[in-house]
Amino acid sequence: MQAYLLDFANLLLRWLHVIAAVAWIGESIYFVMLDNGLRPPKAAEDKKKGVFGEMWAVHGGGFYHNQKYASAPEKLPEDLHWSFWKAYTTWLSGFGLFVLLYMTNPGFYLVNPGSDWAWAAELTGWQANAVAVLFLLSGWVVYNELCKRISPNMERDGVLSLAVAVMMVVVAYLSTQIFAGRAAFLLTGAVMATAMSANVFFWIIPGQRRMVKAMKAGETPNPIDGKRGKQRSVHNTYFTLPVVLLMLSNHYSFTYTHELSWVIMALFIFAGALIRQFFVLMHAGSIQPAYPAAGVALILVAIWVGAPSGNDGVATAAPVSPSVSDEAPATVAASGSLAEVHAIIEQRCVSCHAQAPEHAGFAAAPAGVILETEDQLLRQIEQVQQVVASGYMPLGNITQMTDEERAAVAAWTP
């Protein structure tokens, strides 16, 4: 019952997270489109009022006339719209999901026993949790310092963009070395998502509040607040598509089980940013297909890098930490029968991947993958071989699958 209730809590929290994220991202994309689609006002009266730009649009059977002021209108309305709760709700619900799914069972989901770094492979559960939280906080601190030191007055944003790009490559590499594959992709996305929400909380909204306060006091707002808010909003725009992809990646083991998963991750991050750039420029009236073409090219490179190797496209076994089982390991030659391979799977995997899992942490088989019979294994053999050969499964090697067993499963052919 406890596992069932946790799964239901996961469902509801994930639903909230997706709803908040869709609302936040949709609003963010809309305002970028609006900002880039502004044209100089045509009416002399609007120019006198300080209107910087305007855009006419039609939607839902009506016409809209949006105007942006260069500094501030003569009088602010009482019902001024603010955009921040969607950002906060997205981050809080996302972190809640991370706690519920990963931090409650870190030995299963966070610890990377196959890491080349001994200290990472030997982390205890609470240590892995602490490192994960520190990883998120450090990502925000480094990103924020880059912004403040490289382009404090928003005059070197090009250089800053390159620095942030390098930072994300480093984050991708470190995450895959420290954490288990699926958690590594998630945490890299969470570093960007944390930066996005923190940009809103620490810079964009406070700057806007200072501007509103100054205007109500009859003072001229500090233009640096507007410039800084614009800078951080632009960063959030380019983070959006990569974050969405990384949050979806845990459904696709071929991304996070590869030995060069950090390269695949980095390629997808840059591809997302390039594709987003196309739409940003399109809203400004400039169609530049080179950007999505470059993004697609990077995705093709990622496909090439991640392509399985070995016999008939089956991934070869990656080195994993030696393990000693308290049971005699199943022995099977590379050319063994399906029954022999299933014997290994039954011993090492079926405690979770069953109609009624024996493991207390699961109310149902993870990802709906059931491996109780040979037919069930045969229908999903390629996926099983991939995650077993990479060392990703069993999670945390909780059932102590040996290297010999991994090699036998990976090398078997129908």
C-alpha positions as CSV (number, residue, x, y, z in Angstrom):
1,M,0.0,0.0,0.0
2,Q,2.8,2.4,0.8
3,A,4.4,1.9,-2.6
4,Y,1.0,2.5,-4.2
5,L,0.4,5.7,-2.3
6,L,3.9,6.9,-3.2
7,D,3.2,6.2,-6.9
8,F,0.0,8.1,-6.7
9,A,1.7,11.0,-5.0
10,N,4.3,10.9,-7.8
11,L,1.5,11.0,-10.4
12,L,-0.2,14.0,-8.8
13,L,3.0,15.9,-8.2
14,R,4.2,15.2,-11.8
15,W,0.8,16.5,-13.1
16,L,1.2,19.7,-11.1
17,H,4.8,20.1,-12.3
18,V,3.8,19.6,-16.0
19,I,0.9,22.0,-15.7
20,A,3.0,24.7,-14.0
21,A,5.8,24.2,-16.5
22,V,3.5,24.4,-19.5
23,A,2.0,27.6,-18.2
24,W,5.4,29.2,-17.4
25,I,7.1,28.2,-20.6
26,G,4.1,29.2,-22.7
27,E,4.0,32.6,-21.1
28,S,7.7,33.0,-21.4
29,I,7.7,32.1,-25.1
30,Y,4.7,34.4,-25.7
31,F,6.5,37.4,-24.1
32,V,9.7,36.7,-26.1
33,M,7.6,36.6,-29.3
34,L,5.8,39.8,-28.2
35,D,9.0,41.6,-27.4
36,N,10.7,40.7,-30.6
37,G,7.6,41.4,-32.7
38,L,7.2,45.0,-31.6
39,R,7.3,47.7,-34.2
40,P,7.7,51.5,-33.7
41,P,4.3,53.1,-32.9
42,K,2.6,54.8,-35.8
43,A,0.4,57.2,-33.8
44,A,2.0,60.5,-32.7
45,E,0.0,60.4,-29.5
46,D,1.6,57.0,-28.6
47,K,5.1,58.3,-29.2
48,K,4.4,61.3,-26.9
49,K,3.2,58.9,-24.2
50,G,6.6,57.1,-24.4
51,V,5.4,54.0,-26.2
52,F,8.5,52.1,-27.4
53,G,6.8,49.6,-29.7
54,E,3.5,48.0,-30.5
55,M,2.1,44.8,-32.1
56,W,-1.3,44.1,-33.5
57,A,-2.5,40.5,-33.3
58,V,-5.6,38.4,-34.0
59,H,-6.5,35.4,-32.0
60,G,-9.7,33.6,-30.8
61,G,-11.9,35.8,-32.9
62,G,-10.6,39.1,-31.5
63,F,-7.9,41.7,-32.2
64,Y,-5.2,42.7,-29.7
65,H,-3.1,45.8,-29.6
66,N,0.0,45.4,-27.4
67,Q,2.2,48.3,-26.5
68,K,5.5,48.5,-24.6
69,Y,6.8,51.6,-22.9
70,A,10.5,52.5,-23.1
71,S,10.6,53.4,-19.5
72,A,7.3,53.9,-17.7
73,P,3.8,55.1,-18.5
74,E,2.5,58.2,-16.8
75,K,0.3,56.2,-14.5
76,L,0.4,52.5,-13.5
77,P,-2.9,50.5,-13.3
78,E,-3.8,48.9,-10.0
79,D,-4.3,45.5,-11.7
80,L,-0.7,45.2,-13.0
81,H,0.0,41.6,-14.1
82,W,3.0,39.8,-12.6
83,S,4.6,36.6,-13.9
84,F,6.4,34.6,-11.2
85,W,4.1,32.0,-9.4
86,K,4.3,29.7,-12.4
87,A,8.1,29.7,-12.3
88,Y,8.2,29.1,-8.5
89,T,5.5,26.4,-8.7
90,T,7.4,24.6,-11.5
91,W,10.7,24.5,-9.5
92,L,9.1,23.6,-6.2
93,S,7.0,20.8,-7.7
94,G,10.1,19.6,-9.7
95,F,12.2,19.5,-6.6
96,G,9.4,17.7,-4.7
97,L,9.4,15.1,-7.4
98,F,13.2,14.7,-7.2
99,V,12.9,14.2,-3.4
100,L,10.0,11.7,-3.8
101,L,11.6,9.7,-6.6
102,Y,15.3,10.0,-6.1
103,M,16.3,11.2,-2.7
104,T,14.0,8.7,-0.9
105,N,16.0,5.9,-2.4
106,P,19.4,7.4,-3.4
107,G,21.3,4.1,-3.4
108,F,18.9,3.0,-6.1
109,Y,18.7,6.1,-8.2
110,L,21.6,8.5,-7.4
111,V,24.7,6.5,-6.6
112,N,26.8,5.5,-9.6
113,P,28.7,2.3,-8.6
114,G,30.4,2.2,-12.0
115,S,31.9,5.7,-11.7
116,D,35.6,6.0,-12.5
117,W,35.9,8.2,-9.4
118,A,36.2,6.0,-6.4
119,W,34.6,8.5,-4.0
120,A,31.5,8.8,-6.2
121,A,31.1,5.1,-6.5
122,E,31.3,4.7,-2.7
123,L,28.8,7.4,-1.7
124,T,26.3,6.4,0.9
125,G,22.7,7.3,0.4
126,W,22.7,10.5,2.5
127,Q,26.0,11.5,1.0
128,A,24.6,11.2,-2.5
129,N,21.6,13.3,-1.5
130,A,23.9,16.0,0.0
131,V,26.1,16.0,-3.2
132,A,23.0,16.3,-5.4
133,V,21.7,19.3,-3.5
134,L,25.2,20.8,-3.5
135,F,25.4,20.2,-7.2
136,L,22.2,22.2,-7.8
137,L,23.3,25.1,-5.6
138,S,26.8,25.2,-7.1
139,G,25.3,25.3,-10.6
140,W,23.3,28.4,-9.7
141,V,26.2,30.1,-7.9
142,V,28.7,29.5,-10.8
143,Y,26.1,30.7,-13.4
144,N,25.2,33.8,-11.4
145,E,28.8,34.7,-10.8
146,L,29.6,34.4,-14.5
147,C,26.7,36.8,-15.3
148,K,27.9,39.3,-12.7
149,R,31.6,39.2,-13.5
150,I,31.6,38.8,-17.3
151,S,28.6,41.1,-18.2
152,P,27.6,43.1,-15.2
153,N,26.2,46.0,-17.3
154,M,24.9,43.7,-20.1
155,E,27.6,44.9,-22.5
156,R,29.4,41.5,-23.0
157,D,26.5,39.1,-23.3
158,G,28.0,37.3,-26.3
159,V,31.1,36.4,-24.2
160,L,28.8,35.5,-21.4
161,S,26.8,33.1,-23.6
162,L,30.0,31.3,-24.6
163,A,31.0,31.0,-20.9
164,V,27.6,29.6,-20.0
165,A,27.8,27.1,-22.9
166,V,31.2,25.9,-21.6
167,M,29.8,25.7,-18.1
168,M,27.0,23.4,-19.3
169,V,29.4,21.1,-20.9
170,V,31.3,20.8,-17.6
171,V,28.1,20.3,-15.8
172,A,27.1,17.5,-18.2
173,Y,30.5,15.8,-17.7
174,L,30.5,16.1,-13.9
175,S,26.9,14.8,-13.6
176,T,27.6,11.6,-15.5
177,Q,30.8,11.0,-13.5
178,I,29.2,11.5,-10.1
179,F,25.6,10.2,-10.5
180,A,23.8,7.3,-12.1
181,G,22.9,7.9,-15.7
182,R,19.2,8.8,-15.5
183,A,19.9,11.0,-12.4
184,A,22.8,12.7,-14.3
185,F,20.5,13.8,-17.1
186,L,17.8,14.9,-14.7
187,L,20.3,16.9,-12.5
188,T,21.8,18.6,-15.5
189,G,18.4,19.8,-16.6
190,A,17.7,20.7,-12.9
191,V,20.8,22.9,-12.8
192,M,19.4,24.9,-15.8
193,A,15.8,24.9,-14.3
194,T,17.2,26.1,-11.0
195,A,19.0,29.0,-12.7
196,M,15.8,29.8,-14.6
197,S,13.7,30.0,-11.4
198,A,16.4,31.8,-9.5
199,N,16.7,34.4,-12.3
200,V,13.0,35.1,-11.7
201,F,13.3,35.1,-7.9
202,F,16.5,37.0,-7.4
203,W,16.8,39.3,-10.3
204,I,13.8,39.7,-12.6
205,I,11.0,40.2,-10.1
206,P,13.0,42.3,-7.6
207,G,14.2,44.5,-10.4
208,Q,10.6,44.9,-11.6
209,R,9.4,45.7,-8.1
210,R,12.1,48.4,-7.7
211,M,11.0,49.9,-11.1
212,V,7.3,50.0,-10.0
213,K,8.2,51.5,-6.6
214,A,10.2,54.2,-8.2
215,M,7.4,55.0,-10.7
216,K,4.8,55.2,-7.9
217,A,7.2,57.6,-6.0
218,G,7.4,59.8,-9.1
219,E,11.1,58.8,-9.7
220,T,12.8,57.6,-12.8
221,P,13.4,53.8,-12.6
222,N,17.0,52.6,-12.8
223,P,17.5,51.3,-16.4
224,I,19.9,48.7,-15.2
225,D,17.0,46.8,-13.6
226,G,15.2,46.5,-17.0
227,K,18.4,45.5,-18.8
228,R,19.3,42.9,-16.2
229,G,15.8,41.5,-16.3
230,K,15.9,41.3,-20.0
231,Q,19.3,39.5,-19.9
232,R,18.1,36.8,-17.5
233,S,14.8,36.4,-19.4
234,V,16.8,35.8,-22.6
235,H,18.9,33.2,-20.8
236,N,15.7,31.5,-19.6
237,T,14.5,31.4,-23.2
238,Y,17.5,29.5,-24.4
239,F,17.5,27.1,-21.5
240,T,13.8,26.1,-22.1
241,L,14.1,23.5,-24.9
242,P,17.2,21.7,-23.4
243,V,15.5,21.5,-20.0
244,V,12.4,20.0,-21.5
245,L,14.4,17.4,-23.3
246,L,16.5,16.4,-20.3
247,M,13.4,16.0,-18.2
248,L,12.0,13.6,-20.8
249,S,15.3,11.7,-21.2
250,N,14.7,9.3,-18.3
251,H,12.2,7.5,-20.6
252,Y,14.9,6.7,-23.1
253,S,17.8,4.6,-21.7
254,F,19.9,4.9,-24.8
255,T,20.6,8.5,-23.9
256,Y,21.9,8.0,-20.4
257,T,23.5,4.5,-20.5
258,H,26.1,5.3,-23.1
259,E,29.7,5.7,-22.0
260,L,29.7,9.1,-23.8
261,S,26.4,10.2,-22.4
262,W,27.8,13.5,-21.4
263,V,28.6,14.2,-25.0
264,I,25.1,13.2,-26.1
265,M,23.7,15.5,-23.4
266,A,25.8,18.5,-24.5
267,L,24.9,18.0,-28.1
268,F,21.2,18.0,-27.3
269,I,21.6,21.1,-25.1
270,F,23.2,23.1,-27.9
271,A,20.7,21.7,-30.5
272,G,17.8,22.9,-28.4
273,A,19.4,26.4,-28.0
274,L,20.0,26.7,-31.7
275,I,16.5,25.6,-32.6
276,R,15.1,28.1,-30.1
277,Q,17.3,30.9,-31.7
278,F,15.5,30.3,-35.0
279,F,12.1,31.1,-33.4
280,V,13.5,34.1,-31.5
281,L,14.8,35.6,-34.7
282,M,11.7,34.7,-36.7
283,H,9.6,36.7,-34.3
284,A,11.9,39.6,-34.9
285,G,11.2,39.3,-38.7
286,S,14.4,37.4,-39.6
287,I,14.1,33.9,-41.1
288,Q,17.5,32.1,-40.7
289,P,17.2,28.4,-41.4
290,A,20.9,27.9,-40.7
291,Y,20.0,27.7,-37.0
292,P,17.6,24.8,-37.0
293,A,19.8,23.1,-39.7
294,A,22.7,23.3,-37.3
295,G,20.5,22.0,-34.4
296,V,19.4,19.1,-36.5
297,A,23.0,18.4,-37.5
298,L,23.9,18.2,-33.8
299,I,21.1,15.8,-33.1
300,L,22.3,13.6,-36.0
301,V,25.8,13.7,-34.4
302,A,24.2,12.7,-31.1
303,I,22.5,9.8,-32.9
304,W,25.8,8.7,-34.4
305,V,27.7,9.0,-31.1
306,G,25.0,7.0,-29.2
307,A,24.6,4.3,-31.8
308,P,25.0,0.8,-30.2
309,S,28.0,-1.2,-31.0
310,G,28.7,-4.9,-30.8
311,N,27.0,-7.9,-32.2
312,D,24.0,-7.0,-34.4
313,G,23.6,-3.6,-32.8
314,V,23.7,-4.9,-29.2
315,A,25.8,-2.7,-26.9
316,T,28.9,-4.3,-25.6
317,A,29.3,-4.5,-21.9
318,A,30.8,-1.4,-20.2
319,P,33.2,-1.8,-17.3
320,V,31.4,-2.0,-14.0
321,S,32.6,-2.3,-10.4
322,P,33.3,-5.9,-9.4
323,S,30.6,-7.4,-7.3
324,V,30.4,-10.5,-5.2
325,S,27.0,-12.2,-5.0
326,D,25.9,-14.2,-2.0
327,E,24.3,-16.6,-4.5
328,A,26.1,-18.6,-7.1
329,P,26.0,-16.6,-10.3
330,A,24.3,-18.0,-13.3
331,T,26.8,-19.2,-15.8
332,V,26.0,-19.1,-19.5
333,A,28.2,-18.9,-22.6
334,A,27.7,-16.2,-25.1
335,S,25.9,-18.6,-27.4
336,G,23.7,-19.9,-24.5
337,S,20.0,-20.5,-24.9
338,L,17.1,-18.1,-24.2
339,A,16.3,-20.2,-21.1
340,E,19.8,-19.7,-19.7
341,V,19.7,-15.9,-20.3
342,H,16.3,-15.7,-18.7
343,A,17.6,-17.6,-15.7
344,I,20.0,-14.7,-15.2
345,I,17.2,-12.1,-15.7
346,E,15.0,-14.1,-13.3
347,Q,17.6,-14.1,-10.6
348,R,18.7,-10.4,-11.0
349,C,15.8,-8.5,-12.4
350,V,12.4,-10.1,-11.8
351,S,12.2,-9.0,-8.2
352,C,11.3,-5.6,-9.6
353,H,10.2,-6.3,-13.1
354,A,7.2,-8.5,-12.3
355,Q,3.5,-8.2,-12.3
356,A,3.6,-8.0,-8.5
357,P,7.2,-6.7,-7.6
358,E,8.8,-8.2,-4.5
359,H,10.8,-5.0,-4.0
360,A,9.1,-2.8,-1.5
361,G,9.8,0.4,-3.5
362,F,7.6,-0.5,-6.4
363,A,3.9,-1.0,-6.6
364,A,4.2,-1.9,-10.3
365,A,7.0,-2.9,-12.6
366,P,9.3,0.0,-13.4
367,A,8.4,1.5,-16.8
368,G,5.8,-1.3,-17.2
369,V,8.6,-3.7,-18.2
370,I,7.7,-7.3,-17.0
371,L,10.3,-10.0,-17.5
372,E,8.7,-13.0,-15.7
373,T,8.6,-15.2,-18.8
374,E,10.9,-16.0,-21.7
375,D,8.4,-14.5,-24.2
376,Q,8.2,-11.2,-22.2
377,L,12.0,-11.1,-22.2
378,L,12.2,-11.8,-25.9
379,R,9.9,-9.0,-26.8
380,Q,12.1,-6.5,-24.9
381,I,15.5,-8.1,-25.4
382,E,17.3,-5.2,-27.1
383,Q,16.3,-2.8,-24.3
384,V,17.2,-5.2,-21.6
385,Q,20.6,-5.9,-23.2
386,Q,21.3,-2.2,-23.5
387,V,20.7,-1.3,-19.9
388,V,22.3,-4.4,-18.5
389,A,25.4,-4.1,-20.7
390,S,25.9,-0.4,-19.7
391,G,25.8,-1.3,-16.0
392,Y,22.7,0.9,-15.5
393,M,20.5,-2.0,-14.5
394,P,19.9,-3.4,-12.0
395,L,19.6,0.0,-10.4
396,G,22.5,0.4,-8.0
397,N,23.3,-3.2,-8.8
398,I,21.1,-4.1,-5.9
399,T,20.9,-7.7,-6.9
400,Q,24.7,-7.9,-7.5
401,M,24.7,-8.9,-11.2
402,T,28.2,-10.0,-12.1
403,D,30.3,-8.8,-15.1
404,E,30.1,-12.3,-16.5
405,E,26.3,-12.3,-16.4
406,R,26.2,-8.8,-18.0
407,A,28.4,-10.0,-20.8
408,A,26.3,-13.1,-21.4
409,V,23.1,-11.2,-21.6
410,A,24.6,-8.6,-23.9
411,A,26.2,-11.1,-26.2
412,W,23.2,-13.4,-26.6
413,T,21.5,-13.4,-30.0
414,P,18.1,-14.9,-30.9
